[in-house]
């Protein structure tokens, strides 16, 4: 029987090595009509200050016995001309000096090359070539992970990766079941593991049902102990005495982030300064 501390070493290694990486519209002046009388061409009649339709500058053109020509349109001095207040005009090129916030790139999807995916926790690391990828079999070829990371959840749902994931599941149980028993925990059988963890890691997506409580694996919060929860689904026979969060309550990993998360987007804590 292995010592109890072995599970801590193995699960610690799984954690350390498995984490990878929005003018005016005036018409044609030649086509306009007017009821104004033509402007006088006699120099003694004065000159016009405005286009036809305006008042004349020389008062001698008005017959004092008859008054102004009733057909002449004059501007009502009581009429108010509406002008745009220049103080209310927004200059589209003006800058306010404020932080524009996070700007999302608009690069077309087809211009990207998919090199990784990480919807389900550690599905592509602990679930694919676990024995070699976590350092237990040095020198093992794990290029199969590149093919997995370039594939699509549609292929997951079609069971393309199930044989590889099954090998990783058997590896974990072969390495850790004795330690779980020594800790008085009940390991899951292979079929129980598939039933418990399969819906979480196949397909490799984040699942969320709004009718159920929000906690991993139903959605995912930054504070969720996702690795420990996934290990419990893979290793333990879940039940009243062995709930899904059992390993998360044990001191296998730090209980919280070492730096507080932000209250606003992007919510992640600032990176540690370089040394």
C-alpha positions in Angstrom: 0.0 0.0 0.0 1.5 3.3 -1.0 1.8 6.1 1.5 -0.9 8.6 1.8 1.4 11.4 0.6 1.6 9.8 -2.8 -1.7 11.1 -3.9 -0.6 14.6 -3.1 2.5 14.2 -5.2 0.6 12.8 -8.2 -2.3 15.1 -8.1 0.1 18.0 -7.6 2.0 17.0 -10.7 -1.3 16.7 -12.6 -2.1 20.3 -11.7 1.3 21.7 -12.4 1.9 20.1 -15.8 -1.6 20.0 -17.2 -2.3 23.8 -17.3 -1.6 25.1 -20.8 -2.8 27.7 -22.6 -17.5 44.8 -30.8 -25.5 72.1 -46.6 -28.6 72.8 -47.7 -30.5 70.9 -50.4 -31.4 73.9 -52.5 -32.7 73.3 -56.0 -31.6 74.7 -59.3 -31.8 78.5 -59.1 -32.7 78.7 -62.7 -35.8 76.6 -62.1 -37.2 78.6 -59.2 -40.2 80.9 -59.7 -40.9 84.3 -58.1 -43.8 86.8 -58.1 -41.3 89.7 -57.6 -41.2 92.5 -60.1 -38.0 92.5 -62.1 -35.2 94.6 -60.8 -34.9 98.0 -62.4 -32.2 98.4 -65.0 -32.2 102.2 -64.9 -29.2 103.3 -62.9 -31.4 106.0 -61.3 -33.5 103.2 -59.8 -30.7 102.0 -57.7 -29.3 98.5 -57.4 -30.7 95.5 -55.6 -29.0 94.3 -52.4 -30.7 90.9 -52.4 -31.8 88.3 -54.9 -35.3 88.6 -56.4 -37.8 88.3 -53.6 -35.9 90.7 -51.4 -36.5 94.4 -50.8 -34.8 97.1 -53.0 -32.3 99.4 -51.6 -33.5 102.6 -53.3 -36.7 103.9 -51.7 -37.4 106.1 -54.8 -38.6 103.0 -56.7 -41.7 102.9 -54.5 -44.6 105.1 -55.7 -45.6 107.1 -52.6 -49.2 107.4 -53.8 -49.8 103.7 -54.1 -47.3 102.2 -51.6 -45.2 99.2 -52.2 -45.9 96.9 -55.1 -48.3 94.3 -53.6 -46.6 91.6 -55.7 -43.3 92.2 -54.1 -42.2 89.8 -51.4 -40.4 91.4 -48.6 -38.7 89.9 -45.5 -40.7 90.2 -42.3 -38.4 91.8 -39.9 -40.1 89.9 -37.0 -39.2 86.6 -38.5 -36.4 84.9 -36.5 -33.8 83.1 -38.5 -32.8 79.8 -36.8 -29.1 79.2 -36.7 -27.1 76.4 -35.3 -25.4 77.1 -32.0 -21.7 76.5 -32.6 -21.3 75.5 -29.0 -23.6 72.5 -29.4 -21.8 71.1 -32.5 -19.9 67.9 -31.8 -16.6 67.6 -33.6 -16.4 63.9 -34.7 -12.6 64.2 -34.6 -12.5 65.6 -31.1 -11.1 63.4 -28.4 -12.3 63.4 -24.8 -9.2 61.9 -23.3 -11.3 59.1 -21.7 -10.2 55.5 -21.8 -12.2 53.9 -24.7 -12.2 50.6 -22.8 -11.5 47.1 -24.2 -11.5 47.1 -28.0 -12.4 43.7 -29.5 -10.5 42.8 -32.7 -12.5 42.4 -35.9 -10.2 39.9 -37.7 -12.3 37.4 -39.7 -12.5 33.9 -38.2 -11.0 32.3 -41.3 -7.8 34.3 -40.8 -7.0 32.4 -37.5 -5.4 29.0 -37.1 -6.7 27.0 -34.2 -3.8 25.7 -32.0 -5.6 25.1 -28.7 -9.0 24.7 -27.0 -9.8 24.5 -23.4 -13.6 24.4 -22.8 -13.6 21.4 -20.5 -11.0 21.6 -17.8 -7.8 19.6 -18.7 -9.7 17.6 -21.3 -6.8 18.1 -23.8 -4.0 17.5 -21.3 -5.0 15.1 -18.6 -7.5 13.4 -21.0 -5.1 13.1 -24.0 -1.8 11.2 -23.6 -1.9 11.6 -19.8 0.9 9.2 -19.0 3.4 11.0 -21.1 2.0 14.5 -21.1 2.1 14.7 -17.3 5.7 13.6 -17.0 5.1 10.0 -15.9 6.6 8.5 -19.0 9.5 10.7 -20.1 10.1 10.9 -23.8 6.6 9.7 -24.9 5.4 11.2 -28.1 2.4 13.5 -27.3 2.0 15.2 -30.7 -1.5 13.7 -30.7 -2.4 16.7 -28.5 -1.8 19.0 -31.5 -4.3 17.1 -33.5 -6.8 17.2 -30.6 -6.4 20.9 -30.1 -6.9 21.6 -33.9 -10.1 19.5 -33.9 -13.7 20.5 -33.2 -16.3 19.6 -30.5 -18.4 18.1 -33.3 -15.7 15.4 -33.6 -15.7 15.0 -29.8 -19.4 14.3 -29.8 -18.8 11.7 -32.6 -16.4 9.8 -30.1 -13.3 10.4 -32.2 -11.2 10.9 -29.1 -12.9 8.5 -26.8 -10.3 5.7 -27.1 -7.5 8.1 -26.2 -9.5 9.5 -23.3 -10.3 5.9 -22.1 -6.5 5.1 -21.9 -5.9 8.2 -19.8 -8.8 7.3 -17.4 -7.3 3.8 -16.9 -3.9 5.3 -16.3 -5.2 7.5 -13.5 -7.1 4.7 -11.8 -4.1 2.4 -12.1 -1.9 5.0 -10.5 -4.2 6.4 -7.8 -6.8 3.9 -6.7 -4.6 2.3 -4.0 -4.0 5.8 -2.6 -7.7 6.6 -2.6 -8.5 3.4 -0.8 -5.8 4.2 1.8 -7.5 7.5 2.4 -10.7 5.5 3.0 -12.2 6.9 -0.3 -14.1 4.7 -2.8 -12.7 4.8 -6.3 -15.1 4.9 -9.3 -15.1 2.0 -11.7 -14.3 2.7 -15.3 -18.0 2.7 -16.3 -18.8 5.0 -13.4 -16.0 7.4 -14.5 -17.3 7.5 -18.0 -20.9 8.2 -16.8 -19.7 10.9 -14.3 -17.0 12.7 -16.3 -18.0 11.9 -19.8 -20.7 14.6 -20.1 -18.3 17.2 -18.8 -15.3 16.5 -21.1 -17.1 15.3 -24.2 -17.6 17.5 -26.1 -14.8 19.8 -25.0 -17.1 22.8 -24.3 -18.4 24.8 -21.3 -21.9 23.6 -20.5 -24.5 25.8 -18.9 -28.1 25.1 -17.9 -29.7 28.3 -16.6 -32.3 26.2 -14.7 -29.6 24.7 -12.5 -27.3 26.4 -9.9 -24.3 28.1 -11.5 -21.2 26.2 -10.4 -18.7 24.1 -12.3 -19.4 22.0 -14.3 -22.6 24.0 -14.9 -20.9 27.1 -16.1 -17.6 28.2 -14.6 -16.6 30.9 -12.2 -13.0 32.1 -11.8 -13.2 31.0 -8.2 -14.3 27.4 -8.9 -11.8 24.7 -8.0 -12.2 23.2 -11.4 -9.2 20.8 -11.4 -10.2 19.2 -8.1 -13.8 18.9 -9.2 -12.8 17.2 -12.4 -10.5 14.8 -10.6 -13.3 13.9 -8.3 -15.6 13.1 -11.3 -12.9 11.0 -12.8 -11.6 9.2 -9.7 -14.3 8.9 -7.1 -17.6 7.0 -6.8 -19.8 10.0 -6.3 -22.5 9.9 -3.7 -23.7 11.5 -0.5 -20.5 10.6 1.3 -18.3 11.6 -1.7 -19.7 14.7 -3.2 -18.3 16.3 -6.3 -16.5 19.0 -4.3 -14.9 16.6 -1.9 -11.3 17.0 -3.3 -11.8 20.8 -3.6 -12.3 20.9 0.2 -9.0 19.1 0.7 -5.7 21.0 0.7 -4.6 19.7 -2.7 -4.5 23.1 -4.2 -4.6 26.7 -3.0 -8.2 27.6 -1.8 -8.2 30.9 -3.8 -6.2 33.0 -6.2 -3.2 34.7 -4.6 -4.4 38.1 -6.0 -8.0 39.3 -5.7 -9.9 39.2 -9.0 -11.2 42.4 -10.5 -14.8 43.5 -10.1 -15.1 44.6 -13.7 -14.1 43.1 -17.1 -11.7 41.4 -17.8 -12.1 40.2 -14.1 -8.8 38.4 -14.1 -6.2 39.7 -11.6 -3.4 41.8 -13.0 -0.3 39.8 -14.0 2.6 39.6 -11.6 5.3 42.2 -12.5 8.3 40.9 -14.3 11.5 40.4 -12.4 
